């Protein structure tokens, strides 16, 4: 007589779907094999160094993978991502990435990219305590405070979108004042861009960001040697 009375029989591990990580690792092996078969020197070339022409400063949102949405490949974009693509001038994390990409890697373009339906911007438009992220979202709340006067009768979704765009433009202005960027603009024509990705369509749109100060003023005020 079985001693397992009252207990379900052990399940077959093979009957369970793989964990998300196991699936990701399997997909990686398949991708690496396919890439090697179609481009035999691809990984060997990557292993010798990187020369990406673009620095991408984006949001951590899983729906906005920069290489995928631009149709580019590994080695073509240098990346820094954080919640809501915020670029405080005093943030050492993003500042280190910008310095390395601009002054040492020698990127030709710097991109700040926000996106529709941004959770960080949505949170900054609310008044609920979240936690440590509240301090991180403070720059968005400052932008919100300066926009309130024009929001009467504006739907919540449109308010989020306006804050998304204002945040990208603020990021572009911060970049233009970065000493490494100021120098690279002067010496080799580095270009700074502000983009918004529409999750519902998959399309990127470039924003016009007014240059109030002008390059000469920025050289005088923010350039260091």
MDTraj code that builds the backbone (N, CA, C; nanometers):
import mdtraj as md
import numpy as np

residues = "UNK UNK UNK UNK UNK UNK UNK UNK UNK UNK UNK UNK UNK UNK UNK UNK UNK UNK UNK UNK UNK UNK UNK UNK UNK UNK UNK UNK UNK UNK UNK UNK UNK UNK UNK UNK UNK UNK UNK UNK UNK UNK UNK UNK UNK UNK UNK UNK UNK UNK UNK UNK UNK UNK UNK UNK UNK UNK UNK UNK UNK UNK UNK UNK UNK UNK UNK UNK UNK UNK UNK UNK UNK UNK UNK UNK UNK UNK UNK UNK UNK UNK UNK UNK UNK UNK UNK UNK UNK UNK UNK UNK UNK UNK UNK UNK UNK UNK UNK UNK UNK UNK UNK UNK UNK UNK UNK UNK UNK UNK UNK UNK UNK UNK UNK UNK UNK UNK UNK UNK UNK UNK UNK UNK UNK UNK UNK UNK UNK UNK UNK UNK UNK UNK UNK UNK UNK UNK UNK UNK UNK UNK UNK UNK UNK UNK UNK UNK UNK UNK UNK UNK UNK UNK UNK UNK UNK UNK UNK UNK UNK UNK UNK UNK UNK UNK UNK UNK UNK UNK UNK UNK UNK UNK UNK UNK UNK UNK UNK UNK UNK UNK UNK UNK UNK UNK UNK UNK UNK UNK UNK UNK UNK UNK UNK UNK UNK UNK UNK UNK UNK UNK UNK UNK UNK UNK UNK UNK UNK UNK UNK UNK UNK UNK UNK UNK UNK UNK UNK UNK UNK UNK UNK UNK UNK".split()
xyz = np.array([
    [0.0852, -0.1194, 0.0000],
    [0.0000, 0.0000, 0.0000],
    [0.0885, 0.1240, 0.0000],
    [0.0485, 0.2214, -0.0770],
    [0.1292, 0.3425, -0.0878],
    [0.1250, 0.4200, 0.0427],
    [0.2402, 0.4776, 0.0790],
    [0.2478, 0.5599, 0.2001],
    [0.2194, 0.7061, 0.1709],
    [0.1834, 0.7387, 0.0466],
    [0.1613, 0.8784, 0.0102],
    [0.0146, 0.9144, 0.0087],
    [-0.0646, 0.8364, 0.0840],
    [-0.2076, 0.8624, 0.0890],
    [-0.2335, 1.0062, 0.1346],
    [-0.3176, 1.0757, 0.0594],
    [-0.3499, 1.2137, 0.0956],
    [-0.2605, 1.3162, 0.0304],
    [-0.1578, 1.2738, -0.0434],
    [-0.0666, 1.3674, -0.1096],
    [-0.0783, 1.3510, -0.2603],
    [-0.0711, 1.4631, -0.3323],
    [-0.0769, 1.4573, -0.4786],
    [0.0528, 1.3976, -0.5309],
    [0.0458, 1.3230, -0.6402],
    [0.1678, 1.2666, -0.6982],
    [0.2603, 1.3774, -0.7437],
    [0.3910, 1.3532, -0.7400],
    [0.4855, 1.4569, -0.7832],
    [0.4588, 1.4964, -0.9284],
    [0.4707, 1.6256, -0.9545],
    [0.4439, 1.6733, -1.0900],
    [0.5667, 1.6570, -1.1778],
    [0.5426, 1.6479, -1.3052],
    [0.6497, 1.6352, -1.4030],
    [0.7055, 1.7745, -1.4319],
    [0.8339, 1.8005, -1.3987],
    [0.8903, 1.9344, -1.4218],
    [0.8770, 1.9796, -1.5663],
    [0.8801, 1.8852, -1.6584],
    [0.8737, 1.9218, -1.7995],
    [0.7364, 1.9733, -1.8403],
    [0.6368, 1.9516, -1.7518],
    [0.5023, 1.9979, -1.7858],
    [0.4808, 2.1442, -1.7519],
    [0.5740, 2.2049, -1.6780],
    [0.5621, 2.3444, -1.6390],
    [0.6307, 2.4337, -1.7423],
    [0.5708, 2.5469, -1.7722],
    [0.6384, 2.6393, -1.8654],
    [0.7657, 2.6917, -1.8019],
    [0.8659, 2.7252, -1.8815],
    [0.9915, 2.7758, -1.8256],
    [0.9692, 2.9104, -1.7564],
    [1.0535, 2.9391, -1.6589],
    [1.0450, 3.0688, -1.5918],
    [1.0815, 3.1773, -1.6922],
    [1.0407, 3.3014, -1.6636],
    [1.0774, 3.4101, -1.7560],
    [1.2275, 3.4198, -1.7810],
    [1.3090, 3.3979, -1.6768],
    [1.4528, 3.4057, -1.6958],
    [1.5038, 3.2896, -1.7800],
    [1.4528, 3.1692, -1.7533],
    [1.4940, 3.0534, -1.8330],
    [1.4595, 3.0742, -1.9802],
    [1.3420, 3.1325, -2.0034],
    [1.3021, 3.1615, -2.1412],
    [1.3964, 3.2639, -2.2039],
    [1.4329, 3.3668, -2.1265],
    [1.5232, 3.4687, -2.1778],
    [1.6598, 3.4098, -2.2125],
    [1.7099, 3.3207, -2.1276],
    [1.8392, 3.2586, -2.1546],
    [1.8333, 3.1698, -2.2784],
    [1.7226, 3.0984, -2.2955],
    [1.7053, 3.0150, -2.4153],
    [1.7003, 3.1024, -2.5402],
    [1.6287, 3.2139, -2.5296],
    [1.6207, 3.3058, -2.6426],
    [1.7581, 3.3644, -2.6753],
    [1.8374, 3.3908, -2.5712],
    [1.9726, 3.4424, -2.5926],
    [2.0580, 3.3425, -2.6706],
    [2.0496, 3.2170, -2.6320],
    [2.1284, 3.1154, -2.7033],
    [2.0856, 3.1052, -2.8492],
    [1.9548, 3.1110, -2.8707],
    [1.9048, 3.1034, -3.0083],
    [1.9499, 3.2250, -3.0888],
    [1.9432, 3.3433, -3.0274],
    [1.9850, 3.4663, -3.0956],
    [2.1339, 3.4636, -3.1274],
    [2.2152, 3.4218, -3.0300],
    [2.3600, 3.4172, -3.0507],
    [2.3960, 3.3198, -3.1626],
    [2.3284, 3.2058, -3.1647],
    [2.3544, 3.1069, -3.2696],
    [2.3155, 3.1608, -3.4065],
    [2.1964, 3.2203, -3.4135],
    [2.1497, 3.2758, -3.5409],
    [2.2414, 3.3872, -3.5902],
    [2.2804, 3.4757, -3.4981],
    [2.3664, 3.5876, -3.5365],
    [2.5017, 3.5385, -3.5844],
    [2.5571, 3.4400, -3.5165],
    [2.6864, 3.3841, -3.5567],
    [2.6776, 3.3196, -3.6945],
    [2.5665, 3.2512, -3.7200],
    [2.5498, 3.1841, -3.8491],
    [2.5349, 3.2839, -3.9643],
    [2.4648, 3.3948, -3.9364],
    [2.4396, 3.4923, -4.0436],
    [2.5502, 3.5971, -4.0554],
    [2.6158, 3.6281, -3.9430],
    [2.7251, 3.7266, -3.9430],
    [2.8407, 3.6686, -3.8614],
    [2.9215, 3.5822, -3.9186],
    [3.0247, 3.5086, -3.8439],
    [3.1224, 3.5960, -3.7656],
    [3.1474, 3.7194, -3.8094],
    [3.2468, 3.8037, -3.7407],
    [3.1843, 3.9060, -3.6471],
    [3.0506, 3.9005, -3.6296],
    [2.9807, 4.0041, -3.5544],
    [3.0324, 4.0163, -3.4114],
    [3.0321, 3.9070, -3.3365],
    [3.0724, 3.9133, -3.1958],
    [3.2223, 3.9364, -3.1810],
    [3.3006, 3.8816, -3.2717],
    [3.4446, 3.9036, -3.2661],
    [3.4761, 4.0511, -3.2859],
    [3.4047, 4.1162, -3.3775],
    [3.4253, 4.2593, -3.4012],
    [3.3846, 4.3412, -3.2790],
    [3.2692, 4.3061, -3.2196],
    [3.2243, 4.3776, -3.1005],
    [3.3243, 4.3653, -2.9859],
    [3.3882, 4.2509, -2.9758],
    [3.4787, 4.2272, -2.8627],
    [3.6053, 4.3113, -2.8700],
    [3.6328, 4.3709, -2.9851],
    [3.7545, 4.4513, -2.9985],
    [3.7364, 4.5953, -2.9529],
    [3.6117, 4.6394, -2.9293],
    [3.5878, 4.7756, -2.8830],
    [3.4554, 4.8288, -2.9331],
    [3.4194, 4.9476, -2.8884],
    [3.2933, 5.0079, -2.9298],
    [3.3141, 5.1497, -2.9806],
    [3.2346, 5.1852, -3.0820],
    [3.2401, 5.3196, -3.1395],
    [3.0984, 5.3652, -3.1746],
    [3.0073, 5.3648, -3.0766],
    [2.8688, 5.4032, -3.1066],
    [2.8586, 5.5514, -3.1395],
    [2.7799, 5.5884, -3.2409],
    [2.7642, 5.7295, -3.2752],
    [2.6597, 5.8026, -3.1915],
    [2.5798, 5.7267, -3.1136],
    [2.4670, 5.7871, -3.0412],
    [2.4753, 5.7545, -2.8923],
    [2.4547, 5.8569, -2.8095],
    [2.4295, 5.8375, -2.6660],
    [2.2808, 5.8542, -2.6443],
    [2.2181, 5.7548, -2.5845],
    [2.0729, 5.7534, -2.5623],
    [2.0454, 5.7649, -2.4129],
    [1.9760, 5.8700, -2.3726],
    [1.9381, 5.8913, -2.2334],
    [1.7872, 5.8753, -2.2261],
    [1.7433, 5.7587, -2.1802],
    [1.6018, 5.7259, -2.1871],
    [1.5434, 5.6803, -2.0555],
    [1.4203, 5.6333, -2.0638],
    [1.3465, 5.5866, -1.9468],
    [1.3679, 5.4368, -1.9265],
    [1.3579, 5.3929, -1.8027],
    [1.3747, 5.2511, -1.7707],
    [1.2573, 5.1644, -1.8147],
    [1.1506, 5.2262, -1.8610],
    [1.0297, 5.1537, -1.9009],
    [1.0631, 5.0396, -1.9971],
    [1.0098, 4.9212, -1.9679],
    [1.0395, 4.8020, -2.0479],
    [0.9856, 4.8087, -2.1898],
    [0.8954, 4.9029, -2.2148],
    [0.8338, 4.9133, -2.3478],
    [0.9131, 5.0018, -2.4438],
    [1.0262, 5.0540, -2.3962],
    [1.1027, 5.1477, -2.4796],
    [1.2490, 5.1027, -2.4905],
    [1.2739, 4.9848, -2.5491],
    [1.4117, 4.9388, -2.5669],
    [1.4753, 5.0080, -2.6876],
    [1.5717, 5.0938, -2.6629],
    [1.6240, 5.1836, -2.7662],
    [1.6752, 5.1122, -2.8917],
    [1.7492, 5.0042, -2.8750],
    [1.8031, 4.9361, -2.9925],
    [1.6922, 4.8763, -3.0778],
    [1.5896, 4.8237, -3.0115],
    [1.4782, 4.7628, -3.0838],
    [1.3965, 4.8665, -3.1596],
    [1.3592, 4.9754, -3.0930],
    [1.2681, 5.0710, -3.1571],
    [1.3366, 5.1529, -3.2659],
    [1.4702, 5.1548, -3.2655],
    [1.5419, 5.2238, -3.3718],
    [1.5891, 5.1283, -3.4815],
    [1.5711, 4.9999, -3.4608],
    [1.6149, 4.9021, -3.5600],
    [1.7661, 4.8914, -3.5714],
    [1.8370, 4.9302, -3.4644],
    [1.9829, 4.9240, -3.4660],
    [2.0325, 4.7972, -3.3965],
    [2.1637, 4.7835, -3.3880],
    [2.2240, 4.6608, -3.3353],
    [2.3148, 4.6912, -3.2166],
    [2.3520, 4.5876, -3.1410],
    [2.4482, 4.6081, -3.0327],
    [2.5748, 4.6754, -3.0858],
    [2.6238, 4.7731, -3.0093],
    [2.7420, 4.8463, -3.0509],
    [2.7118, 4.9789, -3.1175],
    [2.5832, 5.0076, -3.1442],
    [2.5490, 5.1301, -3.2160],
    [2.4896, 5.2389, -3.1271],
    [2.4523, 5.2055, -3.0028],
    [2.3977, 5.3058, -2.9116],
    [2.4594, 5.2865, -2.7729],
    [2.5131, 5.3947, -2.7178],
    [2.5599, 5.3968, -2.5790],
    [2.4412, 5.4409, -2.4943],
    [2.4139, 5.3722, -2.3832],
    [2.2835, 5.3876, -2.3180],
    [2.2933, 5.4209, -2.1696],
    [2.2058, 5.5121, -2.1283],
    [2.1783, 5.5339, -1.9862],
    [2.0280, 5.5494, -1.9718],
    [1.9691, 5.4734, -1.8790],
    [1.8249, 5.4817, -1.8581],
    [1.7951, 5.4938, -1.7094],
    [1.6947, 5.5734, -1.6775],
    [1.6481, 5.5825, -1.5399],
    [1.4977, 5.6095, -1.5415],
    [1.4373, 5.6155, -1.4255],
    [1.2933, 5.6384, -1.4195],
    [1.2597, 5.7780, -1.4709],
    [1.1783, 5.7812, -1.5756],
    [1.1275, 5.9052, -1.6357],
    [1.2344, 5.9888, -1.7046],
    [1.3463, 5.9266, -1.7425],
    [1.4538, 5.9964, -1.8154],
    [1.4808, 6.1378, -1.7620],
    [1.4982, 6.1457, -1.6295],
    [1.5269, 6.2737, -1.5639],
    [1.6781, 6.2970, -1.5627],
    [1.7202, 6.4198, -1.5915],
    [1.8629, 6.4510, -1.5972],
    [1.8987, 6.5679, -1.5056],
    [1.8994, 6.5465, -1.3738],
    [1.9429, 6.6544, -1.2838],
    [2.0916, 6.6827, -1.3070],
    [2.1337, 6.8074, -1.3140],
    [2.2748, 6.8395, -1.3380],
    [2.3677, 6.7814, -1.2326],
    [2.3156, 6.7582, -1.1111],
    [2.3996, 6.7089, -1.0014],
    [2.3965, 6.5573, -0.9863],
    [2.3285, 6.4865, -1.0758],
    [2.3217, 6.3405, -1.0686],
    [2.4520, 6.2812, -1.1219],
    [2.5336, 6.2231, -1.0333],
    [2.6641, 6.1723, -1.0740],
    [2.6526, 6.0532, -1.1680],
    [2.5472, 5.9763, -1.1564],
    [2.5304, 5.8599, -1.2427],
    [2.5205, 5.9008, -1.3890],
    [2.4215, 5.9849, -1.4199],
    [2.4057, 6.0280, -1.5583],
    [2.5219, 6.1161, -1.6027],
    [2.5753, 6.1976, -1.5124],
    [2.6875, 6.2848, -1.5478],
    [2.8096, 6.2046, -1.5901],
    [2.8347, 6.0921, -1.5203],
    [2.9483, 6.0067, -1.5558],
    [2.9288, 5.9437, -1.6932],
    [2.8056, 5.9009, -1.7211],
    [2.7761, 5.8414, -1.8514],
    [2.7950, 5.9443, -1.9624],
    [2.7421, 6.0649, -1.9408],
    [2.7532, 6.1707, -2.0413],
    [2.8996, 6.2046, -2.0671],
    [2.9760, 6.2196, -1.9607],
    [3.1178, 6.2524, -1.9768],
    [3.1910, 6.1441, -2.0537],
    [3.1691, 6.0197, -2.0166],
    [3.2406, 5.9107, -2.0824],
    [3.2019, 5.9003, -2.2297],
    [3.0709, 5.9092, -2.2569],
    [3.0238, 5.8940, -2.3945],
    [3.0700, 6.0089, -2.4834],
    [3.0669, 6.1316, -2.4296],
    [3.1000, 6.2490, -2.5097],
    [3.2502, 6.2713, -2.5196],
    [3.3185, 6.2653, -2.4055],
    [3.4605, 6.3010, -2.4021],
    [3.5530, 6.1860, -2.4392],
    [3.5086, 6.0623, -2.4193],
    [3.5977, 5.9481, -2.4417],
    [3.5526, 5.8569, -2.5556],
    [3.4255, 5.8239, -2.5601],
    [3.3757, 5.7406, -2.6703],
    [3.3643, 5.8233, -2.7980],
    [3.3283, 5.9503, -2.7834],
    [3.3208, 6.0385, -2.8992],
    [3.1925, 6.0271, -2.9787],
    [3.0792, 6.0119, -2.9102],
    [2.9513, 6.0032, -2.9814],
    [2.9256, 6.1311, -3.0606],
    [2.8468, 6.1187, -3.1662],
    [2.8168, 6.2327, -3.2528],
    [2.6815, 6.2962, -3.2190],
    [2.5944, 6.2177, -3.1577],
    [2.4605, 6.2649, -3.1230],
    [2.4279, 6.2233, -2.9803],
    [2.3625, 6.3134, -2.9060],
    [2.3111, 6.2801, -2.7730],
    [2.1593, 6.2959, -2.7781],
    [2.0887, 6.1922, -2.7362],
    [1.9432, 6.1893, -2.7435],
    [1.8836, 6.1778, -2.6038],
    [1.7874, 6.2645, -2.5731],
    [1.7030, 6.2471, -2.4549],
    [1.5684, 6.1978, -2.5072],
    [1.5242, 6.0838, -2.4598],
    [1.3998, 6.0276, -2.5120],
    [1.2998, 5.9992, -2.4004],
    [1.1829, 6.0649, -2.4090],
    [1.0709, 6.0335, -2.3217],
    [0.9698, 5.9498, -2.3989],
    [0.8577, 5.9189, -2.3371],
    [0.7590, 5.8364, -2.4062],
    [0.6191, 5.8626, -2.3524],
    [0.5210, 5.8296, -2.4329],
    [0.3820, 5.8437, -2.3912],
    [0.3518, 5.7477, -2.2772],
    [0.2464, 5.7777, -2.2027],
    [0.2028, 5.6921, -2.0917],
    [0.3167, 5.6664, -1.9927],
    [0.3947, 5.7694, -1.9630],
    [0.5086, 5.7549, -1.8719],
    [0.4601, 5.7456, -1.7271],
    [0.4967, 5.6384, -1.6605],
    [0.4545, 5.6186, -1.5224],
    [0.5132, 5.7216, -1.4284],
    [0.6373, 5.7644, -1.4532],
    [0.6990, 5.8653, -1.3680],
    [0.6272, 5.9985, -1.3772],
    [0.5920, 6.0386, -1.4991],
    [0.5194, 6.1650, -1.5167],
    [0.3793, 6.1550, -1.4570],
    [0.3166, 6.0393, -1.4724],
    [0.1840, 6.0196, -1.4134],
    [0.1911, 6.0311, -1.2618],
    [0.2937, 5.9712, -1.2015],
    [0.3106, 5.9785, -1.0566],
    [0.3363, 6.1219, -1.0112],
    [0.4135, 6.1970, -1.0898],
    [0.4444, 6.3356, -1.0534],
    [0.3216, 6.4254, -1.0617],
    [0.2215, 6.3827, -1.1351],
    [0.0975, 6.4592, -1.1451],
    [0.0007, 6.4252, -1.0323],
    [0.0326, 6.3207, -0.9562],
    [-0.0501, 6.2829, -0.8422],
    [0.0054, 6.3427, -0.7146],
    [-0.0631, 6.3174, -0.6047],
    [-0.0187, 6.3700, -0.4760],
    [-0.0137, 6.2612, -0.3698],
    [0.0164, 6.1393, -0.4139],
    [0.0277, 6.0276, -0.3207],
    [0.1743, 6.0011, -0.2893],
    [0.2011, 5.9710, -0.1631],
    [0.3375, 5.9362, -0.1231],
    [0.3709, 5.7974, -0.1782],
    [0.4853, 5.7856, -0.2449],
    [0.5257, 5.6577, -0.3027],
    [0.6416, 5.5966, -0.2245],
    [0.7427, 5.6772, -0.1940],
    [0.8610, 5.6261, -0.1252],
    [0.9831, 5.7034, -0.1698],
    [1.0967, 5.6343, -0.1819],
    [1.2210, 5.7013, -0.2167],
    [1.2128, 5.7680, -0.3528],
    [1.1282, 5.7149, -0.4395],
    [1.1144, 5.7728, -0.5731],
    [1.0559, 5.9137, -0.5694],
    [0.9894, 5.9507, -0.4597],
    [0.9340, 6.0863, -0.4501],
    [1.0432, 6.1919, -0.4661],
    [1.1593, 6.1668, -0.4072],
    [1.2696, 6.2622, -0.4187],
    [1.3202, 6.2678, -0.5628],
    [1.3247, 6.1524, -0.6280],
    [1.3727, 6.1464, -0.7661],
    [1.2795, 6.2227, -0.8610],
    [1.1492, 6.2190, -0.8313],
    [1.0506, 6.2834, -0.9178],
    [1.0372, 6.4338, -0.8933],
    [1.1124, 6.4873, -0.7972],
    [1.0998, 6.6296, -0.7645],
    [1.1190, 6.7217, -0.8850],
    [1.2156, 6.6958, -0.9750],
    [1.2269, 6.7826, -1.0930],
    [1.1000, 6.7844, -1.1780],
    [1.0296, 6.6723, -1.1842],
    [0.9039, 6.6691, -1.2593],
    [0.7966, 6.7500, -1.1881],
    [0.7956, 6.7455, -1.0564],
    [0.6972, 6.8240, -0.9815],
    [0.7231, 6.9739, -0.9982],
    [0.8509, 7.0119, -1.0091],
    [0.8820, 7.1530, -1.0336],
    [0.8313, 7.1956, -1.1714],
    [0.8491, 7.1092, -1.2693],
    [0.7956, 7.1390, -1.4021],
    [0.6436, 7.1490, -1.3970],
    [0.5826, 7.0562, -1.3227],
    [0.4369, 7.0581, -1.3072],
    [0.3906, 7.1904, -1.2472],
    [0.4612, 7.2373, -1.1458],
    [0.4212, 7.3618, -1.0791],
    [0.4215, 7.4800, -1.1753],
    [0.5129, 7.4783, -1.2705],
    [0.5202, 7.5873, -1.3647],
    [0.4198, 7.5778, -1.4782],
    [0.3475, 7.4649, -1.4847],
    [0.2536, 7.4426, -1.5942],
    [0.1076, 7.4479, -1.5499],
    [0.0851, 7.4511, -1.4212],
    [-0.0507, 7.4411, -1.3661],
    [-0.1447, 7.5473, -1.4219],
    [-0.0941, 7.6680, -1.4412],
    [-0.1807, 7.7781, -1.4850],
    [-0.2494, 7.7504, -1.6182],
    [-0.1890, 7.6684, -1.7028],
    [-0.2473, 7.6417, -1.8331],
    [-0.3199, 7.5097, -1.8443],
    [-0.3519, 7.4486, -1.7299],
    [-0.4093, 7.3136, -1.7324],
    [-0.5604, 7.3089, -1.7089],
    [-0.6229, 7.4194, -1.6862],
    [-0.7666, 7.4161, -1.6598],
    [-0.8403, 7.3588, -1.7809],
    [-0.9203, 7.2562, -1.7560],
    [-0.9974, 7.1924, -1.8619],
    [-0.9192, 7.0933, -1.9454],
    [-0.7918, 7.0714, -1.9134],
    [-0.7082, 6.9775, -1.9895],
    [-0.7201, 6.8381, -1.9284],
    [-0.7468, 6.7377, -2.0110],
    [-0.7639, 6.6006, -1.9640],
    [-0.6329, 6.5466, -1.9058],
    [-0.6452, 6.4489, -1.8165],
    [-0.5285, 6.3933, -1.7482],
    [-0.4262, 6.3383, -1.8468],
    [-0.4726, 6.2650, -1.9485],
    [-0.3799, 6.2061, -2.0458],
    [-0.2990, 6.3138, -2.1174],
    [-0.3646, 6.4238, -2.1501],
    [-0.2950, 6.5325, -2.2171],
    [-0.1976, 6.6012, -2.1216],
    [-0.2328, 6.6102, -1.9943],
    [-0.1405, 6.6678, -1.8961],
    [-0.0140, 6.5834, -1.8863],
    [-0.0315, 6.4517, -1.8857],
    [0.0844, 6.3623, -1.8807],
    [0.1724, 6.3867, -2.0023],
    [0.1096, 6.3956, -2.1191],
    [0.1862, 6.4157, -2.2413],
    [0.2616, 6.5475, -2.2395],
    [0.1989, 6.6524, -2.1894],
    [0.2661, 6.7827, -2.1828],
    [0.3849, 6.7779, -2.0878],
    [0.3683, 6.7056, -1.9774],
    [0.4788, 6.6938, -1.8823],
    [0.5913, 6.6096, -1.9419],
    [0.5564, 6.5055, -2.0148],
    [0.6571, 6.4236, -2.0838],
    [0.7428, 6.5123, -2.1743],
    [0.6779, 6.5954, -2.2540],
    [0.7504, 6.6804, -2.3476],
    [0.8313, 6.7872, -2.2750],
    [0.7742, 6.8448, -2.1697],
    [0.8473, 6.9465, -2.0923],
    [0.9718, 6.8860, -2.0283],
    [0.9620, 6.7624, -1.9838],
    [1.0748, 6.6942, -1.9212],
    [1.1861, 6.6674, -2.0222],
    [1.1487, 6.6264, -2.1422],
    [1.2491, 6.6041, -2.2467],
    [1.3197, 6.7355, -2.2807],
    [1.2425, 6.8418, -2.2959],
    [1.3020, 6.9711, -2.3282],
    [1.3955, 7.0197, -2.2169],
    [1.3562, 6.9950, -2.0926],
    [1.4417, 7.0320, -1.9798],
    [1.5714, 6.9517, -1.9837],
    [1.5605, 6.8237, -2.0213],
    [1.6803, 6.7403, -2.0351],
    [1.7738, 6.7923, -2.1427],
    [1.7178, 6.8366, -2.2534],
    [1.7994, 6.8933, -2.3610],
    [1.8710, 7.0189, -2.3127],
    [1.7999, 7.1048, -2.2396],
    [1.8624, 7.2265, -2.1881],
    [1.9746, 7.1926, -2.0899],
    [1.9522, 7.0934, -2.0057],
    [2.0562, 7.0513, -1.9113],
    [2.1783, 7.0002, -1.9862],
    [2.1564, 6.9228, -2.0907],
    [2.2681, 6.8708, -2.1693],
    [2.3459, 6.9828, -2.2367],
    [2.2747, 7.0792, -2.2903],
    [2.3417, 7.1900, -2.3591],
    [2.4330, 7.2690, -2.2654],
    [2.4051, 7.2616, -2.1356],
    [2.4852, 7.3343, -2.0377],
    [2.5946, 7.2482, -1.9745],
    [2.5990, 7.1200, -2.0124],
    [2.7016, 7.0301, -1.9599],
    [2.8375, 7.0676, -2.0196],
    [2.9412, 7.0875, -1.9383],
    [3.0714, 7.1318, -1.9899],
    [3.1285, 7.0423, -2.0999],
    [3.1112, 6.9111, -2.0865],
    [3.1618, 6.8202, -2.1898],
    [3.0867, 6.8378, -2.3204],
    [2.9572, 6.8623, -2.3103],
    [2.8768, 6.8845, -2.4303],
    [2.9117, 7.0186, -2.4931],
    [2.9254, 7.1223, -2.4107],
    [2.9622, 7.2549, -2.4617],
    [3.0916, 7.2460, -2.5426],
    [3.1875, 7.1761, -2.4891],
    [3.3172, 7.1642, -2.5577],
    [3.3047, 7.0838, -2.6866],
    [3.2301, 6.9737, -2.6823],
    [3.2159, 6.8896, -2.8013],
    [3.1365, 6.9582, -2.9111],
    [3.0382, 7.0404, -2.8728],
    [2.9634, 7.1184, -2.9722],
    [3.0581, 7.2154, -3.0420],
    [3.1433, 7.2791, -2.9645],
    [3.2356, 7.3775, -3.0206],
    [3.3419, 7.3116, -3.1080],
    [3.3976, 7.2023, -3.0610],
    [3.5134, 7.1442, -3.1290],
    [3.4789, 7.0511, -3.2439],
    [3.3638, 6.9799, -3.2336],
    [3.3369, 6.8805, -3.3386],
    [3.1900, 6.8704, -3.3800],
    [3.1106, 6.9685, -3.3402],
    [2.9741, 6.9725, -3.3894],
    [2.8792, 6.8697, -3.3313],
    [2.9024, 6.8287, -3.2065],
    [2.8100, 6.7365, -3.1405],
    [2.6682, 6.7930, -3.1449],
    [2.5697, 6.7047, -3.1655],
    [2.4304, 6.7485, -3.1742],
    [2.3483, 6.6861, -3.0615],
    [2.2567, 6.7648, -3.0041],
    [2.1703, 6.7200, -2.8951],
    [2.0259, 6.7199, -2.9438],
    [1.9533, 6.6125, -2.9142],
    [1.8169, 6.5965, -2.9640],
    [1.7213, 6.5585, -2.8511],
    [1.5964, 6.5982, -2.8647],
    [1.4903, 6.5564, -2.7736],
    [1.3851, 6.4791, -2.8515],
    [1.3589, 6.3561, -2.8107],
    [1.2626, 6.2704, -2.8797],
    [1.1532, 6.2247, -2.7844],
    [1.0364, 6.1952, -2.8411],
    [0.9286, 6.1316, -2.7658],
    [0.8844, 6.0087, -2.8445],
    [0.8785, 5.8954, -2.7757],
    [0.8364, 5.7698, -2.8373],
    [0.6897, 5.7450, -2.8057],
    [0.6121, 5.7198, -2.9097],
    [0.4691, 5.6904, -2.8933],
    [0.4514, 5.5395, -2.8826],
    [0.4215, 5.4928, -2.7637],
    [0.4086, 5.3491, -2.7415],
    [0.2945, 5.2900, -2.8243],
    [0.1900, 5.3674, -2.8490],
    [0.0732, 5.3167, -2.9215],
    [0.0980, 5.2992, -3.0711],
    [0.1979, 5.3684, -3.1253],
    [0.2262, 5.3582, -3.2691],
    [0.3649, 5.3043, -3.2999],
    [0.4550, 5.3075, -3.2014],
    [0.5922, 5.2638, -3.2245],
    [0.6790, 5.3673, -3.2920],
    [0.6315, 5.4915, -3.3013],
    [0.7049, 5.5950, -3.3743],
    [0.7733, 5.6945, -3.2810],
    [0.8903, 5.7402, -3.3241],
    [0.9644, 5.8443, -3.2542],
    [0.9368, 5.9786, -3.3190],
    [0.9294, 6.0816, -3.2371],
    [0.9060, 6.2174, -3.2868],
    [1.0080, 6.3115, -3.2226],
    [1.0740, 6.3923, -3.3043],
    [1.1724, 6.4862, -3.2506],
    [1.1046, 6.6171, -3.2132],
    [1.1396, 6.6698, -3.0969],
    [1.0842, 6.7955, -3.0486],
    [1.1734, 6.9126, -3.0871],
    [1.1101, 7.0246, -3.1122],
    [1.1843, 7.1486, -3.1316],
    [1.2090, 7.2094, -2.9934],
    [1.3346, 7.2266, -2.9592],
    [1.3689, 7.2829, -2.8284],
    [1.4353, 7.4177, -2.8499],
    [1.3667, 7.5232, -2.8091],
    [1.4164, 7.6589, -2.8310],
    [1.5507, 7.6796, -2.7622],
    [1.6415, 7.7409, -2.8346],
    [1.7736, 7.7713, -2.7804],
    [1.7746, 7.9167, -2.7344],
    [1.7361, 7.9380, -2.6103],
    [1.7225, 8.0741, -2.5578],
    [1.8585, 8.1384, -2.5323],
    [1.9509, 8.0611, -2.4773],
    [2.0799, 8.1179, -2.4375],
    [2.1711, 8.1437, -2.5570],
    [2.1762, 8.0475, -2.6482],
    [2.2696, 8.0571, -2.7582],
    [2.4036, 7.9967, -2.7212],
    [2.4739, 7.9436, -2.8200],
    [2.5991, 7.8727, -2.7941],
    [2.7044, 7.9628, -2.7313],
    [2.7093, 8.0873, -2.7753],
    [2.8110, 8.1793, -2.7217],
    [2.7948, 8.2021, -2.5726],
    [2.6711, 8.2218, -2.5279],
    [2.6449, 8.2417, -2.3858],
    [2.6812, 8.1163, -2.3073],
    [2.6469, 7.9988, -2.3625],
    [2.6790, 7.8736, -2.2911],
    [2.8294, 7.8530, -2.2791],
    [2.9030, 7.8886, -2.3832],
    [3.0497, 7.8777, -2.3750],
    [3.1035, 7.9644, -2.2604],
    [3.0475, 8.0841, -2.2505],
    [3.0933, 8.1772, -2.1483],
    [3.0551, 8.1311, -2.0083],
    [2.9302, 8.0811, -1.9932],
    [2.8790, 8.0482, -1.8603],
    [2.9126, 7.9075, -1.8137],
    [2.9164, 7.8113, -1.9054],
    [2.9270, 7.6712, -1.8646],
    [3.0533, 7.6004, -1.9161],
    [3.1225, 7.6611, -2.0094],
    [3.2414, 7.5960, -2.0633],
    [3.3568, 7.6005, -1.9646],
    [3.4237, 7.4857, -1.9493],
    [3.5436, 7.4789, -1.8641],
    [3.6515, 7.4064, -1.9396],
    [3.7749, 7.4402, -1.9106],
    [3.8894, 7.3781, -1.9787],
    [3.9780, 7.3052, -1.8792],
])
top = md.Topology()
chain = top.add_chain()
for i, resn in enumerate(residues, 1):
    res = top.add_residue(resn, chain, resSeq=i)
    for name in ("N", "CA", "C"):
        top.add_atom(name, md.element.get_by_symbol(name[0]), res)
traj = md.Trajectory(xyz[None], top)
